[in-house]
């Protein structure tokens, strides 16, 4: 069995006291998740998190 690292980030805005989450589009119902994804080979956790947040949030 292969283990794969993933990252998730909490994006908090203290000015509005709000947290950013995304709604899952692939599943039905009210499913929400934090932005993130898989860590690529030889990629740091911070780099992976930055990349995933940019990919998912722009």
C-alpha positions in Angstrom: 0.0 0.0 0.0 1.3 3.4 -0.9 1.0 6.4 1.4 0.4 9.8 -0.1 0.9 13.1 1.7 -1.8 15.7 1.4 -2.2 19.2 2.6 -5.2 21.3 3.7 -5.2 25.0 4.6 -7.4 27.2 6.7 -7.7 30.6 5.3 -8.7 33.0 8.0 -9.5 36.7 7.6 -9.3 38.4 11.1 -10.9 41.6 9.7 -14.1 39.9 9.0 -13.6 37.0 11.4 -14.4 34.5 8.6 -12.9 31.3 7.3 -12.7 30.3 3.6 -14.2 26.9 2.7 -15.3 25.4 -0.6 -18.4 23.5 -1.5 -17.8 20.1 -3.2 -19.2 20.2 -6.7 -18.7 16.5 -7.5 -20.9 15.2 -4.6 -24.5 15.8 -3.9 -25.6 17.4 -0.7 -24.1 20.0 1.5 -20.5 18.8 1.6 -17.8 21.4 2.4 -14.0 21.1 2.6 -10.8 23.1 3.2 -8.7 23.9 0.1 -5.7 21.6 -0.5 -4.6 18.4 -2.2 -1.7 16.0 -2.9 1.9 16.8 -2.3 4.0 16.2 -5.4 7.3 14.2 -5.2 10.2 16.4 -3.7 7.8 19.2 -3.0 7.8 20.8 0.5 4.5 20.9 2.4 4.4 24.7 2.3 5.0 24.8 -1.5 2.3 22.2 -2.0 -0.2 24.1 0.1 0.6 27.4 -1.7 0.2 25.7 -5.1 -3.1 23.9 -4.1 -4.6 27.1 -2.7 -3.7 29.0 -5.8 -5.1 26.2 -8.1 -8.4 26.0 -6.2 -8.9 29.6 -5.1 -7.0 31.7 -7.7 
